[in-house]
Amino acid sequence: MDTTSASLLLGLRSTDDEVHWKRFVHIYTPLLYHWARDMGLQDADAVDLVQDVFTILVQKLPEFSYDSRQSFRGWLRTVAVNKWRETLRRRGVSPNGGAGLDRLPGPDDEWFGEIEFRSHVTRRALRLLHSDFHEVTWQAFWEHVVAGKPAPVVARELGTTTGAVYAAKVRILARLREQLADLMVD
């Protein structure tokens, strides 16, 4: 199963589409960094690799043809590993023996499991959505849905109505579902 958004990838066909690129970078930077660290890279080298991969993606994604039967994350991982191998070759280090590449799991391994990835994407989407709502609306949602407080308690704490708390929950969850619509399907 791949949970990459087809509409997000389509939006990346234009290098001028700042909204899609910002969302893509926000979601995939931690994943690329995680892979780089799993390859045994130190922080500075991991950051450099992530930047190098994004440089490649700016060139390749406008022509990228998404096939939902294939794993985008597998392809992305291959781009990252190949970029690191290229860097090793330039430094005169054997890619087969260096920097933990032999220990790096394949794209189908569950080293970055589906549940962890979904949780990561949901957290990132929530951070992006936060600025789209008034702070009281966000607090009502957060305290009721995430913290698990009863709506009447949240309403009392925020000086609003129970109905407003439920409305905040419905509005934000609807927007979250919209943002994640094709990221969370099989």
N, C-alpha and C positions, 0 to 999 in steps of 0.2 A: 504494500500500500504506500502511496506517495501522497503527502498532504500539501503539496505545493499548489498555490493558486494559479489556475490557468489564466484568469483575468489579470492577475498581477503580472504574469509573464508577457501577456499581450501588451499591457501598458508600458512595458520596458522596451518595446520595439522603437520607441522614440527616445533618443537620448535627452530630449528637452522636457520630458514628462517628469517634472520634479516631484510630484506627489507619489507616483509609483516608485521612482528610484529611492526616494526617502524611506518609503515603507519597506522596500526590498532590503536596503542597507540596514535599517533598524532591526529587521527580523533575522537576517542572515549573518551579520557581523559576529554575533556571539557563537554561532555554529561554526563558522570558518575559523575563528580564534580557538575554539575547543578542539577542532581537528588539528590545527597547527601545534597546539600544546601536546596533544596525543602523539604527534610525530616526534616529540622530544625537543621542540624548539623553546628557547628562552623567550621571555616576554617581548623583547625588542624585535627578535627575528619573527615571532608569531605575528606581531603587528605589521611588519614589513610584508610578510606573506599575504596577509589579508588584503593589504593595499594593492599588492601585485595582482591578486586574483580579481579584485574589483576593476582594475585597469583592463584586464582581459575581458571581463564581463561587459564592460561598456562597449567594447568592440564587437563581441560575439552575440550578445542577447538581442540586438536589433534584428539579426537574421535567424535567431534561434527558433526552431519549429518544435513546439511542445507536443509531445505524444503522451497522452495520459496512461498509456500502457507501459511506459518507461518511467524510471525513477529520476526526477530532476535532481534530487539530492545526491543520487549516485553519480550523475553526470558532473554536478558541482564538485563533489569530492574528487573525482578524477581530474578535473581542472586544477584543483588545489594541489593534489599529489604530484601531478605532472609539472606544475610550476616549481614546486620545491625540488623535484629531481633535476629540473633545468638549472636551478640555482646551485645545487650541489655540483653538477657537472662543470659549471662556470668556475667554481671554486677549486676544481680538481679533486673532488671527493667522489668516491664510487657511490652511486645511488642505491646499490644493492646492500651496501654495508653500513650506510650512514644514517644517523639521526632518527632511528626508530621506525623507518619506513617498513621494515620487515615485520614489525609488531602491529602495524596499523591494520585494523580489521577492514574487510571489504565492505562495499556499499550495502550489501544485504544483511550484514551482521547487525545485531541489535545493540551495538555499543552506545548509540544515541537513540534509545528506544522510542517507540511511537508515543507512548504516554508522556515521556519526558519532553519530546518535541512538541506535542500538542500543548502541554502546560506552558512551555517556553513561548510558543506563538501566542497563546491566550494572554499571558502576562504582558508581552510586548504590545499587543493590540490594545489592551486596557490602558497602558501608559499613553499610547497615542490618542485614545479617545478622551482621556481625562480633560484635556484642554477644550474639548468641544461642549462641555457642560458647565453650568454655574456650579460654584463650589458647594453650595448647600445641596443641590441635586446629587452631585457626586458623593458627598458625605452620606446622604441618606441611602444611596445605593450601596456604598461600601460597607457601612455599618450594618445594614440589614442583610445583604447578600453574602458578603465576604466574612464579616465578623460574626454573622449569625444572630444578631440581636433582633428581638421581636420588633415589628414595625411600630407599635404604640410607644415602646421605650425610645426608639430612635426619634420618633416624632416629638416626644417630650424633650429630649436632649437638644434637638435642633430648633425647637420652637415652631414646629410646623404641624401639619395634620398627618394622620395615618394614611389617608388617601394620597397625599403628596409623596410619602415614602414609597408606597406601592407604584405610583406613577413613575417615580425615578427608576425603580427596579425594571419596570416594563420598558421604558424608553432606552435605558442603557443596554439592557440585554438584547433588545431588538437591534440596536446599532451594532453590538458585538457580533450577533449572529450574521448580520449583513456583511460585516468586515471579514468574517471567517467562513462565509458561505461555502466557498469552494476549496477552502483549506482543510476542512474537517470532514470531507466525504471520502468514501473508499474509492 
